[in-house]
Amino acid sequence: MNRTKTPRARRAILYVPGNETRKIEKAVTLGADSVCLDLEDGVAPNRKAEARETIARAFRALAFGASEKLGRINGVGTGFEIDDLEALVPAHPDGIVVPKVNDAEELRWVSARVREIEIREQIAPGSIALLGMIESARGLVNAVAIANADARVEALIFGAEDYAADVGATRTREGLEVLYARSAVVAACAAADIQAIDLLYLDFRDADGLRAETRRGAQLGYVGTQVIHPNQVPLVQEIFTPDDAAIAAAQRIVDAAAEHLAQGRGAFALDHKMVDMPIIKAAERVLARARAAGKIAME
């Protein structure tokens, strides 16, 4: 699938219950890359109608600044999803998060409904992104197809808790029980040239644990993670942002590669190390993350 749109930074996706106005008003001031107003797990069934109205009002009235405006609907097949989309899409969020995606057809169905509402409400067709959540064994084995389901799909999000429950795994601090699934989501996203967003670290009081888990996710290839508390935002966004030394090193590799390519040369030595295409691609990814985070100018 042709991906021409420059990806935005999604280092932290902060979830906020959609029926809690005070928390929403605070969330939009925190500088999180993405603020996701939740209609699913964070809202009781008897409060969902109220939450739809609150989220739509927030999308229209609040200044989100540079933060991406996301709304998480209830899963396809729950019976809530149509009402969720009818409430949220006319308020023109930047994207819709679709939980518990089991196959590509579910995202195509959501995309078609979003397009119908965009046309009706005179919103530019295709302007609202989709982020699909992989939270089950079925979703995982279909992850490549889900990642390529529709041009709106910009990211997949790994839901470790629901996935572990679905396969009967016991969650541990080490996380070996979800390592295969965690890696498979990254691979599916890389194959489709979309973003991979990592699991949620539930203990928001444990900064050291969050730091270690976030670094592990970055090492696996994730570009961001999910958070549930304001205090988690600056820490994870710092970890997913290349530092000045990494940016300088990556720029040096890319510049040297361009020079050698102009001379018709492939692999070359730099600082007594061989540089070939995988090293160049890794450097390009560092620069892309730095641009998305605003540390260097867009090309």
C-alpha positions, 0 to 999 in steps of 0.5 A: 500500500502506498504510504506518502503521508509523513508520520506524526510523532506518537511517542505517548498516547495518553488515554483519558476516560471520555466522561471525565471532563476535568481529566480531559481539560488537564490532558490537553495541557500536558504536551502529549503527542496524542490524547485519546479520549476513551469510550471503551474500557474507561467508560461503564456501559451506562455512561457511554452516551454521556461520554460520547457527548463529552468527547464530541464537545471536547474535540470542538471546544478545547485547544489541543495544541500540538497534541493529536486528537484521538477517540477510542470507540468500542470494538466492532460487533459490540453494538456501541460502535455505530453510535460512537462513530456518529458522535465522534467523527462529526467533531473531526478528530485526527484519528479513531482508535479501534480496539480488539481488531481481529481481522482486516475487514473490521478496519475496512468496515470502520473506514467505510463508515467514517467516509460516509460521515465525512462526506455527509459532514463535509469533512475532507475524505480520508483526513481521519486516521485509523489506529488498530489495536492488536489484543487477541491471538486472532488479531495477531495472526492477522496482523499483517493483513490488518496493517495493510487493511486500508490507507487510513491505517497509520499505526497498530497498538499492542494490547498486552493485557487483553492478548495475554488473557486471550491466549491464557498466559500469565503476565509477569514483570519480565514479559517473556509471555508476550515477547513473541506477540510484541515482536510480531506486531512490530514486524507487521507494522514495518512490513506495512510501513506504519507505526507500532505503538507499544504496550501499556505499563499499568503501575503509574507509580513505578517510574523505574519500571516504566523507564525499563519497559519503555526502553525495551519497547524502543529496542524492539522497534516501537516508536511510542507507547500507551500511558494512563497517567500524566506523570508517564508522558514526559518520561516516555517521550524523552526515551522515544526521542533521539538525543543530540549525539544519536542525531549527529551520528545518524546525520553523519552516516546519511551524509557519507552514504549520499557522498559515496552513492554519488561516487557509485560506491556501495558499502564504505568505512566510517570511523573504522566500521563498515557501513552498508544499507541496513546501517544507513536505513537505521540512521534514516529512521533515527532522523525520521523520529527526530523530525517527527519529534520536532528536534530537527527541521522537516525536509 
